[in-house]
Amino acid sequence: MIDPKKLEEIAKQVHNALPPGIRSMGEEADKKIRQVLQAQLNKLDLVGREEFDVQTKVLLRTREKLAALEAKLAELEQQLGPKGE
């Protein structure tokens, strides 16, 4: 779900960019802008910040494990000696 504060900020930016005639409609225009923005953002395949943070931590742990495995592999290869001996 999109953060309501961010949605409000975007709606204000859109409202301020509107021509004065449309802007004078006031609250009704703001409400409609928010509805349209919410509908369009809901169509996007977005993840929430919490899920993003969790996946970032998982990726970091995976990279750390991969680096450790690569180091271990290099160590084992060195113990076996150069290829072809």
Secondary structure, DSSP 8 states (H G I E B T S, - for coil): ---HHHHHHHHHHHHHHS-HHHHTTTHHHHHHHHHHHHHHHHHS----HHHHHHHHHHHHHHHHHHHHHHHHHHHHHHHH-STT-
